[in-house]
Amino acid sequence: MSMDWQPSFEATSAYLFVHFTGYEQAETDEQLYFALSRDGLHWHDLRAQGDPVLTWSEGEGGVRDPYIVRGPDGLFHIIATDLSVYHRGGWQEGRSTVDGSTGLVIWDSPDLAHWGRPRLVDVASAIPKAGMAWAPEACWDADREQWIVFWATAAADSAEDPAAADLANELGDGINMYYATSTDLVSFSRPVKWIDRSNGIIDTTMLKAPDGWWYRASKDDQITLERTRNPYAVTHELVRTDDDQAWSYLSNLTDIFGQGRYSSRYLEGPELFLYNDADAAGPDGRTMPFGLICDQFAEGRGYLPFRSADLSSRRRQDWALVTDMNFGRLTKRHGSIMPITESEYRVLKRTLTR
């Protein structure tokens, strides 16, 4: 372990971005790359294209959609999709959603620079006709002292086993969001169907804000925003409600920014994160502590970043399109941003740069 790693909760002052890259044209595209930033705007890649920091050769032989998180004990975890479109020879007209992996790939680390052997943990096989477990995230629930781990799975409209009927698809498109709980990210509960909508629902991201509300953004026909005080609440169609124990629809990016390339036709992989206090000022100097990045997948243009003063607001003045973010040399695909300390920044830069 690096001597200047500090197992403390010193204030965060920098950022780590974990992502995959490329366009499924090489085996190394669907592996994990790291980038660092001092301010959340200007990013420096630790490795060049073709030289990933972490690799996964088991399962499907590739990994996508990584989410990195700091645990309550100070340990770090990456949870990711077990999928290689490259090794599959392309998307195969959607075959990867019906005959793919039902497991998630998980790494653990004490210091961000040294990672243990990754493990493949099944979470979705109980779901009727499950053939995918995509775009996972993990959030720590301090009240219940457990992880909420959620992902997308395409489910059948009925279950051969009556005991699995509650996990089957009910509305329209078969891709739904599911969650399971865990205290250690090794053993997981039975999955729960979390979101089932007429439109396909995928790529949900969630955080607990300082105001005590849980916020989430998802890709359905738009990039939609919701909030609740009970993250375990299950939902079907979008609804606005005063019940703080249910998920209430807030808005979507098209409604906030107007007509443009803000719908799910252009964007996917929304990712919420919090800026450090020193970086919380938006373009006009107003405090905007919430970040949201979306992958411009349709046009292959990388990430489109936004900031918000208030995730519950539908007012345009509470949101900003970030125009001065430099993501570095690599094309970053569906990943996650986590605030880190100065000590962690130094360890990463010195240990993993090549």
C-alpha positions in Angstrom: 0.0 0.0 0.0 1.3 3.5 -0.8 2.8 5.3 2.1 1.0 8.5 1.5 -2.5 7.0 1.3 -4.5 8.2 4.3 -7.4 6.1 5.5 -9.2 9.1 6.7 -12.2 11.2 5.5 -10.3 14.3 4.7 -12.1 16.8 2.5 -12.3 15.9 -1.1 -10.6 18.4 -3.5 -10.3 16.5 -6.8 -12.1 13.9 -9.0 -11.6 10.4 -10.5 -13.5 9.4 -13.7 -13.7 5.7 -14.4 -15.0 4.7 -17.8 -14.7 2.5 -20.9 -13.8 3.9 -24.2 -13.8 3.6 -28.0 -16.4 2.1 -30.3 -16.1 -1.7 -29.8 -13.4 -1.9 -32.4 -10.7 -3.4 -30.2 -10.6 -5.8 -27.3 -9.2 -3.1 -25.1 -12.1 -0.6 -25.7 -14.4 -2.4 -23.3 -12.1 -2.3 -20.3 -11.6 0.3 -17.6 -9.7 3.6 -17.9 -9.1 6.3 -15.3 -8.9 10.1 -15.6 -8.2 12.7 -13.0 -9.3 16.3 -12.6 -8.5 19.1 -10.0 -11.7 21.0 -10.8 -14.2 18.7 -12.4 -13.8 20.5 -15.7 -10.3 19.7 -17.0 -9.5 16.0 -17.2 -6.2 14.2 -17.6 -6.1 10.6 -18.8 -3.8 8.3 -16.8 -3.3 5.8 -19.7 -3.5 5.9 -23.5 -6.1 4.2 -25.7 -5.3 0.4 -25.6 -3.7 0.5 -22.2 -6.5 0.2 -19.6 -6.0 0.4 -15.9 -8.3 -2.6 -15.1 -9.2 -5.5 -17.3 -11.7 -8.4 -17.2 -11.1 -11.5 -19.2 -13.7 -13.9 -17.7 -17.4 -14.0 -18.3 -18.0 -12.1 -21.6 -14.4 -11.0 -21.7 -15.1 -7.3 -21.5 -16.6 -4.7 -19.1 -18.7 -1.6 -19.6 -20.6 1.0 -17.6 -18.4 1.2 -14.5 -19.6 2.8 -11.4 -17.1 3.7 -8.7 -18.1 4.4 -5.1 -16.5 5.0 -1.7 -17.8 2.7 1.0 -18.7 3.8 4.6 -15.5 2.1 5.8 -13.3 4.1 3.4 -12.8 1.2 0.9 -13.6 1.7 -2.8 -15.6 -0.5 -5.1 -16.2 -0.6 -8.9 -19.3 -2.3 -10.2 -19.7 -2.8 -13.9 -21.5 -4.6 -16.8 -20.1 -8.0 -17.9 -20.4 -7.4 -21.7 -18.1 -7.4 -24.7 -19.7 -6.2 -27.9 -16.3 -6.6 -29.6 -16.1 -10.3 -28.7 -19.7 -10.8 -29.8 -18.8 -9.5 -33.2 -21.3 -6.5 -32.8 -24.6 -5.9 -31.3 -26.2 -8.9 -33.2 -29.6 -7.3 -33.5 -30.2 -7.2 -29.7 -29.0 -10.7 -28.9 -26.9 -9.4 -26.1 -30.1 -8.5 -24.1 -31.4 -12.1 -24.2 -28.4 -14.4 -24.1 -25.9 -12.3 -22.2 -24.6 -12.3 -18.6 -26.8 -12.0 -15.6 -23.9 -11.1 -13.4 -22.0 -7.9 -12.4 -18.3 -7.5 -12.2 -17.0 -6.0 -9.0 -13.5 -4.8 -7.9 -12.4 -3.7 -4.4 -9.6 -1.5 -3.4 -8.2 0.1 -0.2 -6.5 3.1 -1.9 -7.7 3.4 -5.6 -4.3 2.3 -6.9 -4.3 -1.3 -5.9 -7.3 -3.5 -6.8 -8.1 -7.0 -5.8 -9.1 -9.8 -8.2 -12.5 -9.0 -9.8 -15.5 -11.2 -9.1 -18.6 -12.0 -11.1 -21.7 -11.9 -8.9 -25.0 -13.2 -10.3 -27.9 -10.8 -9.5 -30.5 -11.3 -12.3 -30.9 -15.0 -13.0 -34.1 -15.1 -10.9 -35.8 -12.7 -13.4 -37.9 -14.5 -16.0 -35.8 -15.0 -19.2 -33.1 -12.7 -18.0 -30.2 -12.3 -20.4 -28.6 -9.1 -19.3 -27.6 -7.1 -16.2 -26.5 -3.7 -17.5 -25.4 -0.3 -16.2 -25.2 -1.0 -12.5 -24.8 1.4 -9.7 -24.4 1.0 -5.9 -25.5 3.5 -3.3 -24.9 3.1 0.4 -28.0 3.5 2.6 -26.7 4.7 6.0 -30.1 4.3 7.6 -30.4 0.6 6.9 -26.6 0.0 6.7 -26.7 -1.7 3.4 -26.0 -1.2 -0.3 -28.7 -0.6 -2.9 -27.4 -2.1 -6.1 -29.5 -1.5 -9.2 -29.3 -2.4 -12.9 -31.3 -3.0 -16.1 -32.6 -6.4 -17.2 -34.9 -7.4 -20.1 -37.6 -9.6 -18.6 -40.3 -11.9 -20.1 -44.0 -10.9 -19.8 -44.8 -14.0 -17.8 -42.9 -16.3 -15.5 -42.9 -20.1 -15.8 -42.3 -20.2 -12.0 -45.1 -18.6 -10.1 -42.7 -17.5 -7.4 -41.0 -15.2 -10.0 -44.2 -13.6 -11.2 -43.4 -10.3 -9.4 -40.2 -10.0 -11.4 -41.9 -10.4 -14.9 -42.4 -7.4 -17.2 -45.9 -5.8 -17.0 -45.7 -2.7 -19.2 -44.6 -2.3 -22.8 -40.9 -2.6 -23.4 -39.4 -5.5 -21.5 -36.3 -3.7 -20.1 -36.9 -2.7 -16.5 -34.8 -1.5 -13.6 -34.2 -3.9 -10.7 -32.4 -3.6 -7.4 -30.9 -5.9 -4.8 -29.5 -5.2 -1.4 -26.2 -6.3 0.1 -24.1 -5.5 3.2 -20.8 -6.5 1.6 -21.2 -6.5 -2.2 -20.5 -10.3 -2.2 -23.9 -11.7 -1.2 -27.1 -10.2 -2.6 -30.7 -10.3 -1.8 -33.4 -11.6 -4.3 -33.9 -8.8 -6.9 -36.9 -6.4 -6.7 -38.5 -4.9 -9.8 -37.9 -1.2 -9.2 -39.1 0.6 -12.3 -41.4 -0.8 -15.0 -42.6 1.6 -17.7 -44.3 1.4 -21.1 -41.2 2.9 -22.6 -37.9 1.1 -22.1 -36.2 2.2 -18.9 -32.4 1.9 -18.6 -29.3 3.7 -17.3 -30.7 4.9 -14.0 -28.3 6.9 -11.8 -29.1 7.9 -8.2 -27.6 10.0 -5.3 -28.7 11.2 -1.9 -28.5 14.9 -1.7 -27.5 17.0 1.4 -31.2 17.9 1.8 -32.1 14.2 2.6 -33.9 13.5 -0.7 -32.9 10.8 -3.1 -32.7 11.9 -6.7 -32.5 9.8 -9.8 -32.1 10.3 -13.5 -33.1 7.6 -16.1 -33.2 7.1 -19.8 -36.6 6.3 -21.1 -38.0 8.3 -24.0 -36.3 11.3 -22.3 -33.7 11.8 -19.6 -36.1 12.0 -16.7 -35.6 13.2 -13.1 -37.4 12.0 -10.0 -37.0 12.2 -6.2 -38.2 10.5 -3.0 -37.3 10.0 0.6 -37.6 6.2 0.2 -35.3 4.9 -2.5 -36.8 1.4 -2.3 -40.2 2.5 -3.6 -41.2 0.7 -6.7 -42.8 2.6 -9.6 -44.5 2.1 -13.0 -45.3 5.1 -15.1 -44.0 8.6 -14.2 -46.3 10.4 -11.7 -46.1 13.6 -9.7 -47.1 13.1 -6.1 -46.8 14.8 -2.7 -46.1 11.4 -1.1 -42.5 11.7 0.0 -42.3 7.9 0.3 -43.0 7.5 -3.4 -40.9 8.5 -6.4 -42.3 11.8 -7.8 -41.5 12.9 -11.3 -39.7 16.3 -11.5 -38.9 17.1 -15.1 -36.7 16.0 -18.0 -33.9 17.7 -19.9 -36.0 18.6 -22.9 -38.5 20.4 -20.7 -35.7 22.3 -18.9 -33.6 23.2 -21.9 -36.1 23.3 -24.7 -36.2 21.4 -28.0 -32.8 20.2 -29.0 -30.6 17.1 -28.7 -31.6 16.4 -25.1 -33.9 13.4 -25.5 -33.0 9.7 -25.3 -32.7 9.7 -29.1 -29.4 11.5 -28.6 -28.4 10.9 -25.0 -27.9 7.9 -22.7 -26.0 6.9 -19.7 -26.9 9.8 -17.4 -24.6 10.1 -14.4 -25.2 12.3 -11.3 -22.4 13.4 -9.1 -21.6 16.2 -6.5 -19.0 18.8 -7.0 -16.6 19.6 -4.2 -17.4 22.7 -2.3 -14.5 24.7 -3.9 -15.9 23.9 -7.4 -19.6 24.3 -6.7 -19.9 27.7 -8.4 -21.6 27.5 -11.8 -20.8 29.6 -14.9 -22.4 32.7 -13.5 -20.9 32.3 -10.1 -24.1 30.9 -8.6 -23.8 27.8 -6.4 -24.5 24.7 -8.6 -23.2 21.7 -6.6 -24.9 19.0 -8.8 -23.3 17.6 -11.9 -25.0 15.5 -14.6 -23.3 14.1 -17.6 -24.9 12.2 -20.5 -23.3 10.2 -23.3 -24.1 11.6 -26.7 -24.1 8.1 -28.1 -26.2 8.8 -31.3 -23.6 11.2 -32.7 -20.5 9.6 -31.1 -19.5 13.0 -29.5 -18.7 11.8 -26.0 -20.2 13.4 -22.9 -22.5 16.4 -22.6 -22.3 18.0 -19.2 -24.9 19.9 -17.1 -24.9 21.6 -13.7 -27.8 22.3 -11.4 -28.4 24.5 -8.4 -31.5 22.4 -7.4 -32.3 19.0 -8.9 -35.9 19.3 -8.0 -36.3 22.5 -10.1 -37.8 22.7 -13.5 -36.7 26.3 -14.0 -34.1 26.9 -16.7 -32.2 29.4 -14.4 -31.5 26.6 -12.0 -29.6 24.6 -14.7 -26.7 25.2 -16.9 -25.1 23.5 -19.9 -21.4 23.3 -19.2 -19.5 24.5 -22.3 -15.9 24.7 -20.9 -15.4 21.0 -19.8 -12.4 19.3 -21.4 -12.7 15.5 -21.0 -9.2 14.8 -22.2 -7.9 12.8 -25.2 -9.9 9.6 -24.8 -13.5 9.3 -25.9 -15.2 8.5 -22.6 -18.1 6.1 -22.6 -20.7 5.4 -19.8 -18.7 5.8 -16.7 -18.8 7.6 -13.3 -17.2 10.5 -11.5 -16.2 10.4 -7.8 -14.7 13.2 -5.6 -11.3 12.2 -4.1 -8.9 13.7 -1.7 -5.5 15.3 -2.5 -3.7 12.3 -1.1 -5.7 9.9 -3.3 -5.1 12.2 -6.3 -1.3 12.0 -5.7 -1.4 8.2 -5.3 -3.3 7.7 -8.5 -1.2 10.0 -10.6 2.1 8.6 -9.3 1.1 4.9 -9.3 -1.0 4.4 -12.4 0.2 7.0 -15.0 2.0 5.5 -18.0 
